[in-house]
Amino acid sequence: MTTEQPVAHWRIILAAILDFLTAFFVLGFVIASLFGGMTESGFQLSGLPALLLFGLIFAYFWAGKRYFGGTLWKRILKVR
């Protein structure tokens, strides 16, 4: 019989923040380079590319939870 230890709340919150930031910047740079939204200081998205970015961020969290047993930072911080 295996008993799961409770996870510290700060690790759950930190994992969520790091997951959002990672998805935002990685996917943002990919979409910006595909749709021409790159600037000297990073990227700038508006309209359809911005909607696509937020849709992909949602899909990242959904697929991570449903198919992969947790998102990247949840797995790294052992929040599962």
mmCIF file of the N, C-alpha and C atoms, coordinates in Angstrom:
data_MODEL
# 
_entry.id   MODEL 
# 
loop_
_atom_site.group_PDB 
_atom_site.id 
_atom_site.type_symbol 
_atom_site.label_atom_id 
_atom_site.label_alt_id 
_atom_site.label_comp_id 
_atom_site.label_asym_id 
_atom_site.label_entity_id 
_atom_site.label_seq_id 
_atom_site.pdbx_PDB_ins_code 
_atom_site.Cartn_x 
_atom_site.Cartn_y 
_atom_site.Cartn_z 
_atom_site.occupancy 
_atom_site.B_iso_or_equiv 
_atom_site.pdbx_formal_charge 
_atom_site.auth_seq_id 
_atom_site.auth_comp_id 
_atom_site.auth_asym_id 
_atom_site.auth_atom_id 
_atom_site.pdbx_PDB_model_num 
ATOM 1   N N  . MET A 1 1  ? 0.838  -1.169 0.000   1.00 0.00 ? 1  MET A N  1 
ATOM 2   C CA . MET A 1 1  ? 0.000  0.000  0.000   1.00 0.00 ? 1  MET A CA 1 
ATOM 3   C C  . MET A 1 1  ? 0.892  1.244  0.000   1.00 0.00 ? 1  MET A C  1 
ATOM 4   N N  . THR A 1 2  ? 0.637  2.120  -0.937  1.00 0.00 ? 2  THR A N  1 
ATOM 5   C CA . THR A 1 2  ? 1.438  3.321  -1.076  1.00 0.00 ? 2  THR A CA 1 
ATOM 6   C C  . THR A 1 2  ? 0.619  4.524  -0.638  1.00 0.00 ? 2  THR A C  1 
ATOM 7   N N  . THR A 1 3  ? 1.199  5.332  0.224   1.00 0.00 ? 3  THR A N  1 
ATOM 8   C CA . THR A 1 3  ? 0.529  6.565  0.633   1.00 0.00 ? 3  THR A CA 1 
ATOM 9   C C  . THR A 1 3  ? 1.271  7.739  0.018   1.00 0.00 ? 3  THR A C  1 
ATOM 10  N N  . GLU A 1 4  ? 0.513  8.628  -0.593  1.00 0.00 ? 4  GLU A N  1 
ATOM 11  C CA . GLU A 1 4  ? 1.122  9.795  -1.215  1.00 0.00 ? 4  GLU A CA 1 
ATOM 12  C C  . GLU A 1 4  ? 1.321  10.891 -0.180  1.00 0.00 ? 4  GLU A C  1 
ATOM 13  N N  . GLN A 1 5  ? 2.484  11.508 -0.225  1.00 0.00 ? 5  GLN A N  1 
ATOM 14  C CA . GLN A 1 5  ? 2.788  12.610 0.659   1.00 0.00 ? 5  GLN A CA 1 
ATOM 15  C C  . GLN A 1 5  ? 2.161  13.881 0.097   1.00 0.00 ? 5  GLN A C  1 
ATOM 16  N N  . PRO A 1 6  ? 1.639  14.748 0.958   1.00 0.00 ? 6  PRO A N  1 
ATOM 17  C CA . PRO A 1 6  ? 1.096  16.012 0.448   1.00 0.00 ? 6  PRO A CA 1 
ATOM 18  C C  . PRO A 1 6  ? 2.213  16.882 -0.135  1.00 0.00 ? 6  PRO A C  1 
ATOM 19  N N  . VAL A 1 7  ? 1.853  17.635 -1.160  1.00 0.00 ? 7  VAL A N  1 
ATOM 20  C CA . VAL A 1 7  ? 2.809  18.491 -1.836  1.00 0.00 ? 7  VAL A CA 1 
ATOM 21  C C  . VAL A 1 7  ? 2.671  19.906 -1.294  1.00 0.00 ? 7  VAL A C  1 
ATOM 22  N N  . ALA A 1 8  ? 3.790  20.571 -1.079  1.00 0.00 ? 8  ALA A N  1 
ATOM 23  C CA . ALA A 1 8  ? 3.779  21.945 -0.579  1.00 0.00 ? 8  ALA A CA 1 
ATOM 24  C C  . ALA A 1 8  ? 3.098  22.864 -1.593  1.00 0.00 ? 8  ALA A C  1 
ATOM 25  N N  . HIS A 1 9  ? 2.288  23.778 -1.100  1.00 0.00 ? 9  HIS A N  1 
ATOM 26  C CA . HIS A 1 9  ? 1.541  24.693 -1.964  1.00 0.00 ? 9  HIS A CA 1 
ATOM 27  C C  . HIS A 1 9  ? 2.474  25.577 -2.790  1.00 0.00 ? 9  HIS A C  1 
ATOM 28  N N  . TRP A 1 10 ? 3.599  25.961 -2.228  1.00 0.00 ? 10 TRP A N  1 
ATOM 29  C CA . TRP A 1 10 ? 4.513  26.832 -2.978  1.00 0.00 ? 10 TRP A CA 1 
ATOM 30  C C  . TRP A 1 10 ? 5.051  26.122 -4.211  1.00 0.00 ? 10 TRP A C  1 
ATOM 31  N N  . ARG A 1 11 ? 5.220  24.795 -4.146  1.00 0.00 ? 11 ARG A N  1 
ATOM 32  C CA . ARG A 1 11 ? 5.698  24.053 -5.312  1.00 0.00 ? 11 ARG A CA 1 
ATOM 33  C C  . ARG A 1 11 ? 4.640  23.981 -6.403  1.00 0.00 ? 11 ARG A C  1 
ATOM 34  N N  . ILE A 1 12 ? 3.390  23.865 -6.024  1.00 0.00 ? 12 ILE A N  1 
ATOM 35  C CA . ILE A 1 12 ? 2.294  23.839 -6.998  1.00 0.00 ? 12 ILE A CA 1 
ATOM 36  C C  . ILE A 1 12 ? 2.196  25.187 -7.709  1.00 0.00 ? 12 ILE A C  1 
ATOM 37  N N  . ILE A 1 13 ? 2.253  26.257 -6.934  1.00 0.00 ? 13 ILE A N  1 
ATOM 38  C CA . ILE A 1 13 ? 2.151  27.607 -7.497  1.00 0.00 ? 13 ILE A CA 1 
ATOM 39  C C  . ILE A 1 13 ? 3.363  27.915 -8.367  1.00 0.00 ? 13 ILE A C  1 
ATOM 40  N N  . LEU A 1 14 ? 4.552  27.568 -7.891  1.00 0.00 ? 14 LEU A N  1 
ATOM 41  C CA . LEU A 1 14 ? 5.772  27.811 -8.667  1.00 0.00 ? 14 LEU A CA 1 
ATOM 42  C C  . LEU A 1 14 ? 5.741  27.029 -9.978  1.00 0.00 ? 14 LEU A C  1 
ATOM 43  N N  . ALA A 1 15 ? 5.290  25.789 -9.944  1.00 0.00 ? 15 ALA A N  1 
ATOM 44  C CA . ALA A 1 15 ? 5.210  24.986 -11.165 1.00 0.00 ? 15 ALA A CA 1 
ATOM 45  C C  . ALA A 1 15 ? 4.249  25.616 -12.169 1.00 0.00 ? 15 ALA A C  1 
ATOM 46  N N  . ALA A 1 16 ? 3.114  26.111 -11.699 1.00 0.00 ? 16 ALA A N  1 
ATOM 47  C CA . ALA A 1 16 ? 2.139  26.738 -12.595 1.00 0.00 ? 16 ALA A CA 1 
ATOM 48  C C  . ALA A 1 16 ? 2.702  28.008 -13.228 1.00 0.00 ? 16 ALA A C  1 
ATOM 49  N N  . ILE A 1 17 ? 3.372  28.821 -12.436 1.00 0.00 ? 17 ILE A N  1 
ATOM 50  C CA . ILE A 1 17 ? 3.965  30.058 -12.961 1.00 0.00 ? 17 ILE A CA 1 
ATOM 51  C C  . ILE A 1 17 ? 5.060  29.747 -13.974 1.00 0.00 ? 17 ILE A C  1 
ATOM 52  N N  . LEU A 1 18 ? 5.949  28.824 -13.629 1.00 0.00 ? 18 LEU A N  1 
ATOM 53  C CA . LEU A 1 18 ? 7.045  28.468 -14.539 1.00 0.00 ? 18 LEU A CA 1 
ATOM 54  C C  . LEU A 1 18 ? 6.527  27.801 -15.811 1.00 0.00 ? 18 LEU A C  1 
ATOM 55  N N  . ASP A 1 19 ? 5.477  26.985 -15.696 1.00 0.00 ? 19 ASP A N  1 
ATOM 56  C CA . ASP A 1 19 ? 4.878  26.382 -16.885 1.00 0.00 ? 19 ASP A CA 1 
ATOM 57  C C  . ASP A 1 19 ? 4.302  27.441 -17.808 1.00 0.00 ? 19 ASP A C  1 
ATOM 58  N N  . PHE A 1 20 ? 3.580  28.410 -17.238 1.00 0.00 ? 20 PHE A N  1 
ATOM 59  C CA . PHE A 1 20 ? 3.000  29.461 -18.069 1.00 0.00 ? 20 PHE A CA 1 
ATOM 60  C C  . PHE A 1 20 ? 4.086  30.280 -18.758 1.00 0.00 ? 20 PHE A C  1 
ATOM 61  N N  . LEU A 1 21 ? 5.111  30.684 -18.000 1.00 0.00 ? 21 LEU A N  1 
ATOM 62  C CA . LEU A 1 21 ? 6.186  31.482 -18.583 1.00 0.00 ? 21 LEU A CA 1 
ATOM 63  C C  . LEU A 1 21 ? 6.947  30.714 -19.663 1.00 0.00 ? 21 LEU A C  1 
ATOM 64  N N  . THR A 1 22 ? 7.230  29.442 -19.398 1.00 0.00 ? 22 THR A N  1 
ATOM 65  C CA . THR A 1 22 ? 7.938  28.623 -20.378 1.00 0.00 ? 22 THR A CA 1 
ATOM 66  C C  . THR A 1 22 ? 7.112  28.481 -21.648 1.00 0.00 ? 22 THR A C  1 
ATOM 67  N N  . ALA A 1 23 ? 5.832  28.132 -21.500 1.00 0.00 ? 23 ALA A N  1 
ATOM 68  C CA . ALA A 1 23 ? 4.967  27.973 -22.675 1.00 0.00 ? 23 ALA A CA 1 
ATOM 69  C C  . ALA A 1 23 ? 4.821  29.291 -23.420 1.00 0.00 ? 23 ALA A C  1 
ATOM 70  N N  . PHE A 1 24 ? 4.644  30.387 -22.682 1.00 0.00 ? 24 PHE A N  1 
ATOM 71  C CA . PHE A 1 24 ? 4.452  31.692 -23.310 1.00 0.00 ? 24 PHE A CA 1 
ATOM 72  C C  . PHE A 1 24 ? 5.656  32.084 -24.150 1.00 0.00 ? 24 PHE A C  1 
ATOM 73  N N  . PHE A 1 25 ? 6.853  31.987 -23.582 1.00 0.00 ? 25 PHE A N  1 
ATOM 74  C CA . PHE A 1 25 ? 8.036  32.429 -24.311 1.00 0.00 ? 25 PHE A CA 1 
ATOM 75  C C  . PHE A 1 25 ? 8.454  31.462 -25.414 1.00 0.00 ? 25 PHE A C  1 
ATOM 76  N N  . VAL A 1 26 ? 8.418  30.175 -25.164 1.00 0.00 ? 26 VAL A N  1 
ATOM 77  C CA . VAL A 1 26 ? 8.810  29.212 -26.198 1.00 0.00 ? 26 VAL A CA 1 
ATOM 78  C C  . VAL A 1 26 ? 7.820  29.242 -27.360 1.00 0.00 ? 26 VAL A C  1 
ATOM 79  N N  . LEU A 1 27 ? 6.530  29.098 -27.051 1.00 0.00 ? 27 LEU A N  1 
ATOM 80  C CA . LEU A 1 27 ? 5.529  29.120 -28.115 1.00 0.00 ? 27 LEU A CA 1 
ATOM 81  C C  . LEU A 1 27 ? 5.441  30.499 -28.766 1.00 0.00 ? 27 LEU A C  1 
ATOM 82  N N  . GLY A 1 28 ? 5.626  31.552 -27.976 1.00 0.00 ? 28 GLY A N  1 
ATOM 83  C CA . GLY A 1 28 ? 5.589  32.904 -28.523 1.00 0.00 ? 28 GLY A CA 1 
ATOM 84  C C  . GLY A 1 28 ? 6.682  33.132 -29.547 1.00 0.00 ? 28 GLY A C  1 
ATOM 85  N N  . PHE A 1 29 ? 7.891  32.686 -29.236 1.00 0.00 ? 29 PHE A N  1 
ATOM 86  C CA . PHE A 1 29 ? 8.985  32.840 -30.194 1.00 0.00 ? 29 PHE A CA 1 
ATOM 87  C C  . PHE A 1 29 ? 8.751  31.999 -31.440 1.00 0.00 ? 29 PHE A C  1 
ATOM 88  N N  . VAL A 1 30 ? 8.221  30.800 -31.282 1.00 0.00 ? 30 VAL A N  1 
ATOM 89  C CA . VAL A 1 30 ? 7.950  29.951 -32.444 1.00 0.00 ? 30 VAL A CA 1 
ATOM 90  C C  . VAL A 1 30 ? 6.893  30.594 -33.332 1.00 0.00 ? 30 VAL A C  1 
ATOM 91  N N  . ILE A 1 31 ? 5.802  31.035 -32.753 1.00 0.00 ? 31 ILE A N  1 
ATOM 92  C CA . ILE A 1 31 ? 4.728  31.654 -33.538 1.00 0.00 ? 31 ILE A CA 1 
ATOM 93  C C  . ILE A 1 31 ? 5.208  32.966 -34.162 1.00 0.00 ? 31 ILE A C  1 
ATOM 94  N N  . ALA A 1 32 ? 5.955  33.760 -33.409 1.00 0.00 ? 32 ALA A N  1 
ATOM 95  C CA . ALA A 1 32 ? 6.448  35.029 -33.945 1.00 0.00 ? 32 ALA A CA 1 
ATOM 96  C C  . ALA A 1 32 ? 7.397  34.806 -35.117 1.00 0.00 ? 32 ALA A C  1 
ATOM 97  N N  . SER A 1 33 ? 8.226  33.793 -35.042 1.00 0.00 ? 33 SER A N  1 
ATOM 98  C CA . SER A 1 33 ? 9.135  33.548 -36.156 1.00 0.00 ? 33 SER A CA 1 
ATOM 99  C C  . SER A 1 33 ? 8.389  33.002 -37.373 1.00 0.00 ? 33 SER A C  1 
ATOM 100 N N  . LEU A 1 34 ? 7.285  32.295 -37.158 1.00 0.00 ? 34 LEU A N  1 
ATOM 101 C CA . LEU A 1 34 ? 6.505  31.794 -38.286 1.00 0.00 ? 34 LEU A CA 1 
ATOM 102 C C  . LEU A 1 34 ? 5.641  32.878 -38.922 1.00 0.00 ? 34 LEU A C  1 
ATOM 103 N N  . PHE A 1 35 ? 5.114  33.787 -38.105 1.00 0.00 ? 35 PHE A N  1 
ATOM 104 C CA . PHE A 1 35 ? 4.184  34.801 -38.597 1.00 0.00 ? 35 PHE A CA 1 
ATOM 105 C C  . PHE A 1 35 ? 4.799  36.192 -38.716 1.00 0.00 ? 35 PHE A C  1 
ATOM 106 N N  . GLY A 1 36 ? 6.097  36.325 -38.517 1.00 0.00 ? 36 GLY A N  1 
ATOM 107 C CA . GLY A 1 36 ? 6.773  37.605 -38.709 1.00 0.00 ? 36 GLY A CA 1 
ATOM 108 C C  . GLY A 1 36 ? 6.565  38.596 -37.583 1.00 0.00 ? 36 GLY A C  1 
ATOM 109 N N  . GLY A 1 37 ? 6.463  38.131 -36.355 1.00 0.00 ? 37 GLY A N  1 
ATOM 110 C CA . GLY A 1 37 ? 6.267  39.036 -35.233 1.00 0.00 ? 37 GLY A CA 1 
ATOM 111 C C  . GLY A 1 37 ? 7.516  39.278 -34.411 1.00 0.00 ? 37 GLY A C  1 
ATOM 112 N N  . MET A 1 38 ? 8.680  38.945 -34.958 1.00 0.00 ? 38 MET A N  1 
ATOM 113 C CA . MET A 1 38 ? 9.923  39.134 -34.212 1.00 0.00 ? 38 MET A CA 1 
ATOM 114 C C  . MET A 1 38 ? 10.326 40.612 -34.220 1.00 0.00 ? 38 MET A C  1 
ATOM 115 N N  . THR A 1 39 ? 10.805 41.094 -33.072 1.00 0.00 ? 39 THR A N  1 
ATOM 116 C CA . THR A 1 39 ? 11.318 42.455 -32.948 1.00 0.00 ? 39 THR A CA 1 
ATOM 117 C C  . THR A 1 39 ? 12.740 42.380 -32.412 1.00 0.00 ? 39 THR A C  1 
ATOM 118 N N  . GLU A 1 40 ? 13.402 43.521 -32.308 1.00 0.00 ? 40 GLU A N  1 
ATOM 119 C CA . GLU A 1 40 ? 14.764 43.534 -31.765 1.00 0.00 ? 40 GLU A CA 1 
ATOM 120 C C  . GLU A 1 40 ? 14.791 43.121 -30.298 1.00 0.00 ? 40 GLU A C  1 
ATOM 121 N N  . SER A 1 41 ? 13.723 43.407 -29.574 1.00 0.00 ? 41 SER A N  1 
ATOM 122 C CA . SER A 1 41 ? 13.700 43.106 -28.148 1.00 0.00 ? 41 SER A CA 1 
ATOM 123 C C  . SER A 1 41 ? 12.955 41.815 -27.819 1.00 0.00 ? 41 SER A C  1 
ATOM 124 N N  . GLY A 1 42 ? 12.556 41.040 -28.809 1.00 0.00 ? 42 GLY A N  1 
ATOM 125 C CA . GLY A 1 42 ? 11.845 39.787 -28.549 1.00 0.00 ? 42 GLY A CA 1 
ATOM 126 C C  . GLY A 1 42 ? 10.802 39.523 -29.608 1.00 0.00 ? 42 GLY A C  1 
ATOM 127 N N  . PHE A 1 43 ? 9.539  39.491 -29.191 1.00 0.00 ? 43 PHE A N  1 
ATOM 128 C CA . PHE A 1 43 ? 8.467  39.274 -30.150 1.00 0.00 ? 43 PHE A CA 1 
ATOM 129 C C  . PHE A 1 43 ? 7.251  40.096 -29.751 1.00 0.00 ? 43 PHE A C  1 
ATOM 130 N N  . GLN A 1 44 ? 6.407  40.342 -30.752 1.00 0.00 ? 44 GLN A N  1 
ATOM 131 C CA . GLN A 1 44 ? 5.171  41.086 -30.536 1.00 0.00 ? 44 GLN A CA 1 
ATOM 132 C C  . GLN A 1 44 ? 4.097  40.437 -31.396 1.00 0.00 ? 44 GLN A C  1 
ATOM 133 N N  . LEU A 1 45 ? 3.044  39.956 -30.745 1.00 0.00 ? 45 LEU A N  1 
ATOM 134 C CA . LEU A 1 45 ? 1.966  39.290 -31.458 1.00 0.00 ? 45 LEU A CA 1 
ATOM 135 C C  . LEU A 1 45 ? 0.669  40.047 -31.255 1.00 0.00 ? 45 LEU A C  1 
ATOM 136 N N  . SER A 1 46 ? -0.138 40.101 -32.287 1.00 0.00 ? 46 SER A N  1 
ATOM 137 C CA . SER A 1 46 ? -1.475 40.673 -32.171 1.00 0.00 ? 46 SER A CA 1 
ATOM 138 C C  . SER A 1 46 ? -2.382 39.952 -33.148 1.00 0.00 ? 46 SER A C  1 
ATOM 139 N N  . GLY A 1 47 ? -3.665 40.022 -32.915 1.00 0.00 ? 47 GLY A N  1 
ATOM 140 C CA . GLY A 1 47 ? -4.636 39.392 -33.801 1.00 0.00 ? 47 GLY A CA 1 
ATOM 141 C C  . GLY A 1 47 ? -4.608 37.880 -33.724 1.00 0.00 ? 47 GLY A C  1 
ATOM 142 N N  . LEU A 1 48 ? -4.688 37.248 -34.882 1.00 0.00 ? 48 LEU A N  1 
ATOM 143 C CA . LEU A 1 48 ? -4.758 35.792 -34.970 1.00 0.00 ? 48 LEU A CA 1 
ATOM 144 C C  . LEU A 1 48 ? -3.533 35.081 -34.372 1.00 0.00 ? 48 LEU A C  1 
ATOM 145 N N  . PRO A 1 49 ? -2.302 35.555 -34.604 1.00 0.00 ? 49 PRO A N  1 
ATOM 146 C CA . PRO A 1 49 ? -1.160 34.888 -33.959 1.00 0.00 ? 49 PRO A CA 1 
ATOM 147 C C  . PRO A 1 49 ? -1.230 34.925 -32.423 1.00 0.00 ? 49 PRO A C  1 
ATOM 148 N N  . ALA A 1 50 ? -1.742 36.015 -31.857 1.00 0.00 ? 50 ALA A N  1 
ATOM 149 C CA . ALA A 1 50 ? -1.882 36.089 -30.397 1.00 0.00 ? 50 ALA A CA 1 
ATOM 150 C C  . ALA A 1 50 ? -2.934 35.103 -29.904 1.00 0.00 ? 50 ALA A C  1 
ATOM 151 N N  . LEU A 1 51 ? -4.042 34.981 -30.620 1.00 0.00 ? 51 LEU A N  1 
ATOM 152 C CA . LEU A 1 51 ? -5.065 33.999 -30.254 1.00 0.00 ? 51 LEU A CA 1 
ATOM 153 C C  . LEU A 1 51 ? -4.526 32.583 -30.371 1.00 0.00 ? 51 LEU A C  1 
ATOM 154 N N  . LEU A 1 52 ? -3.745 32.346 -31.407 1.00 0.00 ? 52 LEU A N  1 
ATOM 155 C CA . LEU A 1 52 ? -3.119 31.038 -31.583 1.00 0.00 ? 52 LEU A CA 1 
ATOM 156 C C  . LEU A 1 52 ? -2.191 30.723 -30.411 1.00 0.00 ? 52 LEU A C  1 
ATOM 157 N N  . LEU A 1 53 ? -1.428 31.717 -29.968 1.00 0.00 ? 53 LEU A N  1 
ATOM 158 C CA . LEU A 1 53 ? -0.528 31.526 -28.824 1.00 0.00 ? 53 LEU A CA 1 
ATOM 159 C C  . LEU A 1 53 ? -1.302 31.101 -27.586 1.00 0.00 ? 53 LEU A C  1 
ATOM 160 N N  . PHE A 1 54 ? -2.368 31.816 -27.256 1.00 0.00 ? 54 PHE A N  1 
ATOM 161 C CA . PHE A 1 54 ? -3.120 31.465 -26.050 1.00 0.00 ? 54 PHE A CA 1 
ATOM 162 C C  . PHE A 1 54 ? -3.854 30.144 -26.201 1.00 0.00 ? 54 PHE A C  1 
ATOM 163 N N  . GLY A 1 55 ? -4.275 29.809 -27.412 1.00 0.00 ? 55 GLY A N  1 
ATOM 164 C CA . GLY A 1 55 ? -4.859 28.490 -27.643 1.00 0.00 ? 55 GLY A CA 1 
ATOM 165 C C  . GLY A 1 55 ? -3.851 27.374 -27.429 1.00 0.00 ? 55 GLY A C  1 
ATOM 166 N N  . LEU A 1 56 ? -2.621 27.593 -27.890 1.00 0.00 ? 56 LEU A N  1 
ATOM 167 C CA . LEU A 1 56 ? -1.576 26.586 -27.705 1.00 0.00 ? 56 LEU A CA 1 
ATOM 168 C C  . LEU A 1 56 ? -1.139 26.483 -26.240 1.00 0.00 ? 56 LEU A C  1 
ATOM 169 N N  . ILE A 1 57 ? -1.160 27.590 -25.514 1.00 0.00 ? 57 ILE A N  1 
ATOM 170 C CA . ILE A 1 57 ? -0.847 27.538 -24.081 1.00 0.00 ? 57 ILE A CA 1 
ATOM 171 C C  . ILE A 1 57 ? -1.902 26.706 -23.363 1.00 0.00 ? 57 ILE A C  1 
ATOM 172 N N  . PHE A 1 58 ? -3.171 26.929 -23.701 1.00 0.00 ? 58 PHE A N  1 
ATOM 173 C CA . PHE A 1 58 ? -4.244 26.127 -23.120 1.00 0.00 ? 58 PHE A CA 1 
ATOM 174 C C  . PHE A 1 58 ? -4.050 24.651 -23.456 1.00 0.00 ? 58 PHE A C  1 
ATOM 175 N N  . ALA A 1 59 ? -3.728 24.358 -24.724 1.00 0.00 ? 59 ALA A N  1 
ATOM 176 C CA . ALA A 1 59 ? -3.517 22.973 -25.147 1.00 0.00 ? 59 ALA A CA 1 
ATOM 177 C C  . ALA A 1 59 ? -2.326 22.341 -24.423 1.00 0.00 ? 59 ALA A C  1 
ATOM 178 N N  . TYR A 1 60 ? -1.289 23.130 -24.141 1.00 0.00 ? 60 TYR A N  1 
ATOM 179 C CA . TYR A 1 60 ? -0.121 22.634 -23.402 1.00 0.00 ? 60 TYR A CA 1 
ATOM 180 C C  . TYR A 1 60 ? -0.528 22.148 -22.008 1.00 0.00 ? 60 TYR A C  1 
ATOM 181 N N  . PHE A 1 61 ? -1.306 22.962 -21.298 1.00 0.00 ? 61 PHE A N  1 
ATOM 182 C CA . PHE A 1 61 ? -1.741 22.570 -19.964 1.00 0.00 ? 61 PHE A CA 1 
ATOM 183 C C  . PHE A 1 61 ? -2.705 21.383 -20.017 1.00 0.00 ? 61 PHE A C  1 
ATOM 184 N N  . TRP A 1 62 ? -3.619 21.401 -20.968 1.00 0.00 ? 62 TRP A N  1 
ATOM 185 C CA . TRP A 1 62 ? -4.604 20.325 -21.086 1.00 0.00 ? 62 TRP A CA 1 
ATOM 186 C C  . TRP A 1 62 ? -3.938 18.996 -21.438 1.00 0.00 ? 62 TRP A C  1 
ATOM 187 N N  . ALA A 1 63 ? -3.089 18.999 -22.459 1.00 0.00 ? 63 ALA A N  1 
ATOM 188 C CA . ALA A 1 63 ? -2.422 17.774 -22.889 1.00 0.00 ? 63 ALA A CA 1 
ATOM 189 C C  . ALA A 1 63 ? -1.440 17.282 -21.823 1.00 0.00 ? 63 ALA A C  1 
ATOM 190 N N  . GLY A 1 64 ? -0.774 18.219 -21.160 1.00 0.00 ? 64 GLY A N  1 
ATOM 191 C CA . GLY A 1 64 ? 0.156  17.817 -20.103 1.00 0.00 ? 64 GLY A CA 1 
ATOM 192 C C  . GLY A 1 64 ? -0.542 17.066 -18.991 1.00 0.00 ? 64 GLY A C  1 
ATOM 193 N N  . LYS A 1 65 ? -1.707 17.552 -18.606 1.00 0.00 ? 65 LYS A N  1 
ATOM 194 C CA . LYS A 1 65 ? -2.450 16.905 -17.523 1.00 0.00 ? 65 LYS A CA 1 
ATOM 195 C C  . LYS A 1 65 ? -3.088 15.607 -17.982 1.00 0.00 ? 65 LYS A C  1 
ATOM 196 N N  . ARG A 1 66 ? -3.648 15.618 -19.165 1.00 0.00 ? 66 ARG A N  1 
ATOM 197 C CA . ARG A 1 66 ? -4.413 14.468 -19.627 1.00 0.00 ? 66 ARG A CA 1 
ATOM 198 C C  . ARG A 1 66 ? -3.552 13.326 -20.151 1.00 0.00 ? 66 ARG A C  1 
ATOM 199 N N  . TYR A 1 67 ? -2.522 13.635 -20.920 1.00 0.00 ? 67 TYR A N  1 
ATOM 200 C CA . TYR A 1 67 ? -1.775 12.587 -21.615 1.00 0.00 ? 67 TYR A CA 1 
ATOM 201 C C  . TYR A 1 67 ? -0.376 12.322 -21.075 1.00 0.00 ? 67 TYR A C  1 
ATOM 202 N N  . PHE A 1 68 ? 0.242  13.289 -20.426 1.00 0.00 ? 68 PHE A N  1 
ATOM 203 C CA . PHE A 1 68 ? 1.644  13.130 -20.041 1.00 0.00 ? 68 PHE A CA 1 
ATOM 204 C C  . PHE A 1 68 ? 1.882  13.057 -18.540 1.00 0.00 ? 68 PHE A C  1 
ATOM 205 N N  . GLY A 1 69 ? 0.840  13.005 -17.755 1.00 0.00 ? 69 GLY A N  1 
ATOM 206 C CA . GLY A 1 69 ? 1.002  12.887 -16.312 1.00 0.00 ? 69 GLY A CA 1 
ATOM 207 C C  . GLY A 1 69 ? 1.497  14.151 -15.645 1.00 0.00 ? 69 GLY A C  1 
ATOM 208 N N  . GLY A 1 70 ? 1.337  15.268 -16.276 1.00 0.00 ? 70 GLY A N  1 
ATOM 209 C CA . GLY A 1 70 ? 1.752  16.547 -15.712 1.00 0.00 ? 70 GLY A CA 1 
ATOM 210 C C  . GLY A 1 70 ? 2.559  17.350 -16.709 1.00 0.00 ? 70 GLY A C  1 
ATOM 211 N N  . THR A 1 71 ? 2.573  18.635 -16.500 1.00 0.00 ? 71 THR A N  1 
ATOM 212 C CA . THR A 1 71 ? 3.340  19.513 -17.380 1.00 0.00 ? 71 THR A CA 1 
ATOM 213 C C  . THR A 1 71 ? 4.826  19.410 -17.039 1.00 0.00 ? 71 THR A C  1 
ATOM 214 N N  . LEU A 1 72 ? 5.628  20.083 -17.822 1.00 0.00 ? 72 LEU A N  1 
ATOM 215 C CA . LEU A 1 72 ? 7.083  20.008 -17.664 1.00 0.00 ? 72 LEU A CA 1 
ATOM 216 C C  . LEU A 1 72 ? 7.521  20.349 -16.237 1.00 0.00 ? 72 LEU A C  1 
ATOM 217 N N  . TRP A 1 73 ? 7.109  21.500 -15.731 1.00 0.00 ? 73 TRP A N  1 
ATOM 218 C CA . TRP A 1 73 ? 7.565  21.937 -14.409 1.00 0.00 ? 73 TRP A CA 1 
ATOM 219 C C  . TRP A 1 73 ? 6.903  21.164 -13.277 1.00 0.00 ? 73 TRP A C  1 
ATOM 220 N N  . LYS A 1 74 ? 5.699  20.639 -13.485 1.00 0.00 ? 74 LYS A N  1 
ATOM 221 C CA . LYS A 1 74 ? 5.100  19.778 -12.465 1.00 0.00 ? 74 LYS A CA 1 
ATOM 222 C C  . LYS A 1 74 ? 5.921  18.514 -12.316 1.00 0.00 ? 74 LYS A C  1 
ATOM 223 N N  . ARG A 1 75 ? 6.414  18.018 -13.430 1.00 0.00 ? 75 ARG A N  1 
ATOM 224 C CA . ARG A 1 75 ? 7.232  16.803 -13.363 1.00 0.00 ? 75 ARG A CA 1 
ATOM 225 C C  . ARG A 1 75 ? 8.607  17.097 -12.757 1.00 0.00 ? 75 ARG A C  1 
ATOM 226 N N  . ILE A 1 76 ? 9.193  18.233 -13.106 1.00 0.00 ? 76 ILE A N  1 
ATOM 227 C CA . ILE A 1 76 ? 10.507 18.583 -12.569 1.00 0.00 ? 76 ILE A CA 1 
ATOM 228 C C  . ILE A 1 76 ? 10.432 18.803 -11.059 1.00 0.00 ? 76 ILE A C  1 
ATOM 229 N N  . LEU A 1 77 ? 9.392  19.523 -10.602 1.00 0.00 ? 77 LEU A N  1 
ATOM 230 C CA . LEU A 1 77 ? 9.241  19.818 -9.176  1.00 0.00 ? 77 LEU A CA 1 
ATOM 231 C C  . LEU A 1 77 ? 8.506  18.719 -8.411  1.00 0.00 ? 77 LEU A C  1 
ATOM 232 N N  . LYS A 1 78 ? 8.190  17.619 -9.097  1.00 0.00 ? 78 LYS A N  1 
ATOM 233 C CA . LYS A 1 78 ? 7.524  16.463 -8.484  1.00 0.00 ? 78 LYS A CA 1 
ATOM 234 C C  . LYS A 1 78 ? 6.222  16.855 -7.793  1.00 0.00 ? 78 LYS A C  1 
ATOM 235 N N  . VAL A 1 79 ? 5.376  17.561 -8.536  1.00 0.00 ? 79 VAL A N  1 
ATOM 236 C CA . VAL A 1 79 ? 4.103  18.011 -7.992  1.00 0.00 ? 79 VAL A CA 1 
ATOM 237 C C  . VAL A 1 79 ? 3.005  17.016 -8.298  1.00 0.00 ? 79 VAL A C  1 
ATOM 238 N N  . ARG A 1 80 ? 3.192  16.124 -9.242  1.00 0.00 ? 80 ARG A N  1 
ATOM 239 C CA . ARG A 1 80 ? 2.159  15.201 -9.665  1.00 0.00 ? 80 ARG A CA 1 
ATOM 240 C C  . ARG A 1 80 ? 1.540  14.559 -8.520  1.00 0.00 ? 80 ARG A C  1 
# 
